[in-house]
Amino acid sequence: MLVSKGACAVALHETGGQIRRAQLAGILMGDEIGSLVDGAHQKFFRTPSGRQSRRWRRTLKAIHDFEED
């Protein structure tokens, strides 16, 4: 199951009657969720298929707020 709010999203799954995160929250990039990656001198979001976005500064606070909700 995918839960999203604005550009933020997280994939959830049910195991033994409990809902758990399948991965860390990130930003929606097409039909995938991009996770924050530290690339030594720069940070960016990367999807499992390798798509990248450098718009991390604007969305990082939004992801933190999303995880708290």
C-alpha positions, -999 to +999 in steps of 0.1 A: +000+000+000+012+035-008+004+064+015+012+099+002+006+135+011+017+162-014+051+151-028+059+128+001+051+091+002+059+058+020+052+022+011+035+001+038+028-036+042+009-057+066+026-085+085+009-105+112-019-080+115+005-051+120+012-023+095+049-016+089+070+006+066+084-013+036+110+014+031+118+049+044+096+078+034+107+098+004+093+118-025+072+106-053+091+105-086+067+091-112+055+058-098+084+052-075+095+067-041+129+084-041+150+081-009+176+106+003+211+096-007+243+112+005+267+113-025+298+126-007+297+163-017+260+164-026+226+150-015+199+138-038+169+116-040+172+083-059+145+058-069+152+020-069+154+022-107+181+049-105+162+080-113+176+110-094+164+145-082+185+172-065+155+190-050+162+177-015+164+210+004+128+220-002+114+186+005+134+174+035+113+193+060+081+181+043+093+145+046+100+150+084+066+165+088+050+137+068+067+110+090+054+127+121+018+127+108 
